[in-house]
């Protein structure tokens, strides 16, 4: 999203004009330690060579907020409990509406009722879809990103990086085809 704002490496770019991007990740079944939590991750300066002087507002353009739900999150209350209630795969729309009204003080209008009923088993559907897609695509996308990082950082070839990551040779063509720009 930052790159779409024109943040390429171009002479005369005014990076200070970029708008901050916040990515929100809702984890339906996180590790036990991360259940019923909201955690924000941001950008921080760390001098590697020399002492740079930068205004935080000029470089702090990305934040990730991870909302951990999972068992027990509905009892947490607040935004975590409300989200857990809305996305619960084992709660009927009637029970969700009742909890939204009684526990969170939300006035149930026709639009809200229609939205909650329309979601139906959305929590279950999101979970199942995420599992399917995550297993197939997530590991491949992470691998492509890792290989691209090795190519860019170390000048490695795609094949060298794939071998270093222990990827079976029969999977190499799928990864190489997804590298942008293609690498050899």
Backbone bond lengths (Angstrom), bond angles and torsions (degrees), N, CA, C in turn:
res aa  C-N    CA-C-N  psi(-1)  N-CA   C-N-CA  omega(-1)  CA-C   N-CA-C  phi
1 X - - - 1.449 - - 1.523 111.18 -
2 X 1.313 115.18 -33.26 1.460 118.54 177.28 1.523 109.42 -67.72
3 X 1.328 116.47 -44.02 1.465 120.25 179.88 1.523 111.16 -60.69
4 X 1.307 117.22 -34.33 1.467 120.71 179.48 1.523 111.96 -66.82
5 X 1.321 116.51 -18.53 1.460 120.05 177.44 1.523 111.62 -83.85
6 X 1.317 116.90 3.41 1.456 120.15 177.84 1.510 113.23 94.45
7 X 1.324 116.40 30.64 1.460 120.03 -176.10 1.517 112.72 -92.75
8 X 1.313 117.46 33.37 1.459 119.53 175.31 1.514 109.55 -71.93
9 X 1.311 116.85 170.12 1.464 120.61 178.49 1.515 107.44 -83.33
10 X 1.321 115.47 92.81 1.453 122.16 -175.97 1.528 108.39 -131.35
11 X 1.300 116.74 135.19 1.466 120.14 178.26 1.528 109.03 -58.42
12 X 1.299 116.24 135.18 1.461 120.91 177.06 1.521 113.70 84.87
13 X 1.335 118.76 5.43 1.462 120.53 178.79 1.521 109.71 -64.63
14 X 1.315 116.48 140.02 1.458 121.57 177.64 1.518 108.12 -105.87
15 X 1.331 115.73 83.94 1.452 120.62 -176.53 1.519 112.43 -64.00
16 X 1.310 117.88 -23.56 1.453 121.44 178.31 1.517 112.94 -64.85
17 X 1.326 117.44 -19.56 1.466 121.31 -179.89 1.532 112.79 -86.07
18 X 1.337 117.45 -6.27 1.458 120.03 179.06 1.516 110.53 -66.75
19 X 1.318 115.32 142.34 1.464 120.14 175.72 1.519 109.24 -86.68
20 X 1.316 115.86 147.84 1.463 121.23 179.36 1.528 109.21 -68.51
21 X 1.320 115.41 142.10 1.461 122.26 178.67 1.527 107.64 -112.87
22 X 1.318 116.52 129.71 1.457 121.57 176.87 1.523 107.47 -119.01
23 X 1.311 115.46 123.44 1.457 122.26 178.29 1.524 107.21 -106.32
24 X 1.328 117.29 125.35 1.459 121.53 -178.62 1.523 108.39 -108.10
25 X 1.312 115.00 123.28 1.460 121.63 178.88 1.520 108.08 -111.48
26 X 1.327 116.99 124.24 1.456 121.30 176.53 1.524 107.00 -104.69
27 X 1.321 115.62 114.36 1.467 121.07 -179.47 1.518 108.29 -100.37
28 X 1.326 116.34 113.85 1.457 120.91 -175.35 1.520 113.38 -76.28
29 X 1.311 117.79 -27.11 1.459 120.23 -178.26 1.530 110.15 -141.22
30 X 1.345 117.02 67.75 1.467 120.16 -178.14 1.533 111.32 -77.25
31 X 1.318 115.81 174.40 1.457 120.66 172.63 1.529 108.66 -55.98
32 X 1.316 116.93 152.31 1.467 121.43 -176.68 1.525 112.57 -52.65
33 X 1.322 117.35 -39.74 1.473 120.80 -178.46 1.524 112.76 -65.71
34 X 1.332 117.90 -19.47 1.464 121.39 -176.31 1.525 113.11 -106.53
35 X 1.306 117.93 11.66 1.464 121.32 179.17 1.524 110.35 -78.55
36 X 1.320 115.52 145.05 1.471 122.79 178.88 1.532 110.80 57.57
37 X 1.328 115.78 44.66 1.464 120.51 -179.36 1.522 111.08 -130.94
38 X 1.312 114.84 157.50 1.462 122.79 168.84 1.526 104.98 -131.39
39 X 1.337 116.22 119.14 1.456 120.80 -177.11 1.518 109.08 -126.82
40 X 1.322 116.90 132.22 1.465 121.72 178.90 1.526 108.88 -108.16
41 X 1.326 115.25 137.01 1.456 122.38 176.80 1.519 106.99 -118.81
42 X 1.314 116.56 132.19 1.452 120.17 -178.50 1.508 112.02 -128.66
43 X 1.298 114.65 -176.79 1.459 122.18 179.65 1.515 108.38 -94.61
44 X 1.310 116.31 136.77 1.458 119.51 176.32 1.524 108.94 -134.43
45 X 1.290 115.82 149.05 1.468 121.21 -179.83 1.523 109.53 -79.62
46 X 1.335 115.00 140.89 1.461 121.78 176.63 1.516 106.73 -146.44
47 X 1.310 115.86 108.35 1.464 119.87 -178.86 1.522 109.88 -67.86
48 X 1.325 116.21 126.85 1.450 122.38 178.23 1.525 109.68 -102.25
49 X 1.324 116.39 -44.49 1.466 121.85 175.90 1.521 106.73 -133.23
50 X 1.308 117.17 124.16 1.463 120.85 -179.74 1.516 111.63 74.98
51 X 1.326 115.33 -175.96 1.456 121.97 -179.52 1.520 109.02 -119.62
52 X 1.333 116.25 97.27 1.457 120.52 179.16 1.524 110.86 -80.04
53 X 1.317 115.43 148.64 1.462 120.44 177.87 1.526 106.84 -120.89
54 X 1.316 115.31 107.60 1.461 121.44 -177.77 1.518 109.43 -129.88
55 X 1.306 116.18 144.65 1.454 121.35 172.87 1.523 107.73 -78.13
56 X 1.313 116.64 129.46 1.466 120.91 -178.81 1.534 111.06 -53.20
57 X 1.304 117.20 -38.14 1.466 120.32 -177.67 1.529 112.27 -64.60
58 X 1.345 117.57 -19.92 1.462 120.67 179.59 1.525 113.10 -84.61
59 X 1.331 118.14 -23.05 1.459 118.78 -177.70 1.529 114.25 -116.81
60 X 1.302 117.77 -18.11 1.460 120.76 -177.07 1.529 109.33 -82.92
61 X 1.328 115.80 77.37 1.468 121.26 -173.21 1.525 113.40 -110.99
62 X 1.326 117.47 3.01 1.458 120.22 -177.07 1.519 109.85 -138.20
63 X 1.313 115.88 133.65 1.458 121.25 174.72 1.517 107.89 -140.76
64 X 1.313 115.61 140.33 1.457 122.00 176.05 1.514 106.85 -116.84
65 X 1.323 116.39 130.01 1.457 121.63 176.56 1.520 106.71 -115.06
66 X 1.328 116.14 121.63 1.458 121.56 -179.98 1.523 107.56 -108.25
67 X 1.337 115.20 123.13 1.456 121.25 177.69 1.520 106.75 -106.81
68 X 1.319 116.27 113.85 1.461 121.32 -179.77 1.513 109.65 -95.57
69 X 1.307 115.85 120.77 1.466 120.32 178.53 1.524 108.31 -102.03
70 X 1.325 118.39 -120.31 1.457 121.25 177.93 1.520 112.10 86.12
71 X 1.340 115.68 -177.57 1.466 120.61 -178.85 1.523 111.70 -55.28
72 X 1.322 115.67 134.45 1.457 121.23 179.01 1.514 114.72 89.25
73 X 1.326 118.31 -12.31 1.468 120.41 -176.80 1.526 112.20 -68.14
74 X 1.332 117.91 -31.05 1.468 119.62 179.98 1.519 111.07 -63.74
75 X 1.308 116.69 -30.82 1.468 120.97 -178.96 1.526 111.75 -80.01
76 X 1.317 118.05 -11.06 1.463 121.81 -176.21 1.522 112.44 -69.47
77 X 1.326 117.41 -23.86 1.449 120.14 -177.42 1.515 111.65 74.61
78 X 1.318 116.17 -172.54 1.459 121.20 179.73 1.516 112.20 57.34
79 X 1.323 115.25 -159.18 1.461 120.65 -176.18 1.527 111.15 -64.69
80 X 1.334 117.81 -33.19 1.463 121.00 179.22 1.525 110.21 -64.89
81 X 1.318 116.35 -48.27 1.460 120.37 179.49 1.520 112.40 -63.20
82 X 1.327 115.97 -40.46 1.462 119.77 179.95 1.533 110.74 -65.16
83 X 1.331 116.95 -45.30 1.471 119.98 177.74 1.520 111.43 -63.39
84 X 1.323 116.59 -41.63 1.462 120.81 179.06 1.524 110.28 -61.83
85 X 1.316 116.79 -38.50 1.462 120.85 177.94 1.526 110.42 -65.45
86 X 1.331 116.53 -47.99 1.469 120.12 -179.11 1.521 112.63 -61.63
87 X 1.334 117.97 -36.98 1.454 121.71 -175.26 1.528 114.00 -97.76
88 X 1.337 116.50 3.07 1.464 119.88 -178.88 1.522 110.46 -60.08
89 X 1.327 115.33 131.04 1.465 119.71 -178.10 1.521 112.07 -84.32
90 X 1.327 117.78 -13.31 1.460 120.89 -175.64 1.534 112.85 -114.54
91 X 1.325 117.88 18.70 1.460 122.03 -178.03 1.530 108.89 -119.14
92 X 1.329 116.19 131.09 1.464 120.61 -179.49 1.529 109.87 -70.29
93 X 1.336 116.58 156.14 1.469 118.92 176.14 1.528 112.38 -57.09
94 X 1.328 117.95 -35.92 1.460 121.12 179.41 1.527 111.03 -62.16
95 X 1.333 116.28 -44.29 1.468 121.03 179.63 1.526 110.61 -67.25
96 X 1.335 116.59 -37.97 1.469 120.48 177.98 1.524 109.95 -61.88
97 X 1.324 117.01 -46.66 1.463 121.30 179.80 1.530 110.97 -61.64
98 X 1.320 116.22 -41.84 1.459 121.12 179.06 1.535 110.44 -62.08
99 X 1.325 117.14 -45.44 1.467 120.36 179.42 1.527 111.73 -66.26
100 X 1.330 116.70 -41.37 1.471 119.42 179.16 1.522 110.54 -58.91
101 X 1.321 115.90 -40.21 1.461 119.84 -179.17 1.529 111.40 -75.42
102 X 1.327 117.15 -53.14 1.462 120.80 -173.09 1.527 113.88 -74.46
103 X 1.316 117.40 -40.13 1.468 120.35 -174.89 1.523 112.97 -89.32
104 X 1.367 116.09 -32.95 1.473 118.81 -174.62 1.520 113.34 -114.01
105 X 1.330 117.13 0.66 1.454 120.81 175.41 1.515 114.99 68.13
106 X 1.319 117.13 24.38 1.459 120.77 -178.86 1.521 109.09 -85.32
107 X 1.321 115.08 127.67 1.464 120.09 176.18 1.523 107.91 -73.65
108 X 1.291 116.12 124.92 1.465 120.77 -176.14 1.528 109.25 -88.23
109 X 1.317 114.76 102.84 1.465 121.22 176.39 1.524 108.09 -91.12
110 X 1.310 116.13 172.28 1.461 120.32 177.18 1.531 110.76 -60.24
111 X 1.336 116.27 -39.62 1.468 119.87 179.80 1.527 111.73 -64.02
112 X 1.333 116.32 -43.24 1.463 119.45 -179.79 1.528 109.55 -66.72
113 X 1.314 116.30 -43.62 1.470 119.52 178.95 1.524 110.71 -60.54
114 X 1.321 116.62 -44.67 1.470 120.47 178.94 1.529 110.79 -62.63
115 X 1.332 116.17 -40.12 1.461 119.84 179.46 1.512 112.21 -64.31
116 X 1.329 116.50 -45.61 1.469 120.54 -179.76 1.525 109.80 -65.91
117 X 1.313 116.93 -43.42 1.472 119.57 179.28 1.534 110.59 -66.65
118 X 1.323 116.13 -36.94 1.461 120.10 178.62 1.519 112.16 -65.82
119 X 1.338 115.04 -30.37 1.461 118.74 177.30 1.518 110.14 -68.18
120 X 1.331 115.85 -33.58 1.464 120.10 178.72 1.509 111.68 44.99
121 X 1.295 115.83 -113.32 1.458 121.40 -179.54 1.513 111.68 -95.37
122 X 1.340 117.23 36.48 1.460 119.90 -176.66 1.518 111.95 -57.63
123 X 1.325 117.85 -41.07 1.466 119.80 179.33 1.515 111.26 -58.12
124 X 1.316 116.18 -44.89 1.468 120.83 179.05 1.523 110.12 -65.87
125 X 1.334 115.71 -43.96 1.464 119.91 -178.93 1.525 111.00 -63.07
126 X 1.333 117.15 -43.06 1.465 121.20 178.65 1.521 109.31 -61.36
127 X 1.313 115.93 -45.24 1.452 120.45 -178.96 1.536 111.31 -61.32
128 X 1.321 116.91 -51.08 1.466 120.52 -178.25 1.521 111.40 -63.64
129 X 1.329 116.67 -42.74 1.464 120.16 178.89 1.521 110.58 -64.27
130 X 1.313 116.50 -42.40 1.462 120.65 179.06 1.512 112.36 -62.63
131 X 1.312 115.96 -40.49 1.466 119.47 178.57 1.524 109.75 -63.17
132 X 1.329 116.10 -48.20 1.477 119.96 -179.62 1.522 111.19 -60.55
133 X 1.317 115.78 -51.85 1.464 119.29 -177.46 1.519 111.96 -69.46
134 X 1.308 115.96 -39.17 1.456 119.89 -178.64 1.511 112.78 -62.83
135 X 1.323 115.80 -40.42 1.460 119.02 179.10 1.518 111.15 -66.07
136 X 1.323 115.64 -42.17 1.467 119.60 -176.36 1.515 112.55 -79.38
137 X 1.334 116.49 -48.33 1.445 120.59 -170.61 1.518 113.91 -96.96
138 X 1.338 115.94 -37.61 1.455 120.01 -174.38 1.507 113.48 -58.23
139 X 1.312 116.51 -47.60 1.453 117.91 -178.10 1.526 110.75 -68.45
140 X 1.345 117.43 -36.40 1.466 120.31 178.39 1.530 110.25 -66.76
141 X 1.317 117.78 -44.62 1.464 120.75 -179.49 1.525 111.35 -64.80
142 X 1.330 116.70 -40.50 1.461 119.52 176.97 1.521 110.04 -62.50
143 X 1.337 115.87 -42.16 1.463 119.79 -179.67 1.529 110.63 -64.31
144 X 1.330 117.20 -43.72 1.462 120.84 178.28 1.524 109.63 -59.41
145 X 1.330 116.79 -43.76 1.463 120.97 179.12 1.526 111.23 -63.29
146 X 1.327 116.92 -42.87 1.463 120.51 179.16 1.524 111.65 -64.32
147 X 1.336 116.34 -41.47 1.468 120.01 179.32 1.524 109.61 -65.15
148 X 1.331 117.84 -44.66 1.461 121.40 178.09 1.525 109.64 -59.07
149 X 1.331 117.14 -41.22 1.455 120.63 178.71 1.520 112.20 -62.35
150 X 1.329 116.83 -41.02 1.471 120.41 178.63 1.525 110.91 -66.87
151 X 1.317 116.76 -38.20 1.465 120.97 178.61 1.526 109.63 -64.17
152 X 1.323 116.15 -48.64 1.462 120.77 -177.23 1.530 112.61 -68.70
153 X 1.328 116.65 -42.31 1.460 120.15 -174.27 1.523 113.62 -78.69
154 X 1.321 115.64 -36.62 1.460 118.59 -172.05 1.522 114.02 -117.14
155 X 1.327 117.51 -1.15 1.460 120.46 -178.48 1.518 112.32 68.77
156 X 1.322 116.44 21.53 1.462 120.51 179.99 1.523 110.39 -72.59
157 X 1.324 116.49 158.04 1.458 119.77 170.96 1.521 106.94 -82.86
158 X 1.321 116.58 162.13 1.460 120.38 177.55 1.521 110.22 -58.91
159 X 1.315 116.36 -41.51 1.464 120.72 -178.41 1.525 111.53 -64.11
160 X 1.335 116.35 -42.06 1.461 120.11 179.21 1.522 110.33 -63.45
161 X 1.326 116.35 -43.83 1.464 120.56 179.48 1.526 110.67 -63.89
162 X 1.330 117.18 -44.41 1.462 120.82 -179.87 1.522 111.09 -62.31
163 X 1.320 116.76 -41.17 1.464 120.49 177.90 1.524 110.09 -64.63
164 X 1.342 116.30 -41.94 1.469 120.44 -179.85 1.526 111.55 -63.42
165 X 1.335 116.90 -33.89 1.466 120.95 179.10 1.524 111.98 -82.10
166 X 1.324 117.13 -3.58 1.463 121.05 177.47 1.516 114.18 74.69
167 X 1.330 116.93 27.49 1.462 121.41 -179.35 1.531 108.80 -79.78
168 X 1.342 117.82 130.35 1.461 119.97 177.55 1.530 110.74 -59.15
169 X 1.330 116.84 141.87 1.469 122.19 -176.31 1.530 113.24 -54.60
170 X 1.322 117.93 -34.49 1.471 119.53 -178.02 1.527 112.54 -67.12
171 X 1.330 118.15 -16.69 1.462 121.60 178.26 1.526 112.76 -92.90
172 X 1.321 118.80 -10.32 1.453 122.40 -176.83 1.525 113.45 -58.49
173 X 1.336 119.91 -45.79 1.475 119.28 -177.41 1.537 113.09 -58.50
174 X 1.329 117.62 -38.35 1.473 120.51 -179.32 1.528 110.77 -64.89
175 X 1.329 116.92 -38.28 1.467 120.73 -179.92 1.524 109.82 -72.51
176 X 1.322 116.72 -47.35 1.468 120.90 -178.11 1.526 111.06 -60.05
177 X 1.326 116.80 -38.11 1.468 120.75 -179.95 1.526 112.11 -65.09
178 X 1.337 117.74 -26.46 1.469 121.46 -177.83 1.531 113.19 -90.10
179 X 1.312 117.61 -8.84 1.462 119.65 179.10 1.520 109.82 -68.74
180 X 1.334 116.46 136.08 1.457 120.79 -178.79 1.527 108.53 -129.01
181 X 1.291 121.33 114.12 1.458 126.18 -2.66 1.523 110.62 -74.37
182 X 1.342 117.12 157.70 1.460 120.04 -178.22 1.536 110.65 -53.63
183 X 1.316 115.18 140.72 1.471 120.17 -178.46 1.517 110.11 -120.50
184 X 1.300 114.51 158.51 1.471 120.86 175.91 1.482 109.83 -139.35
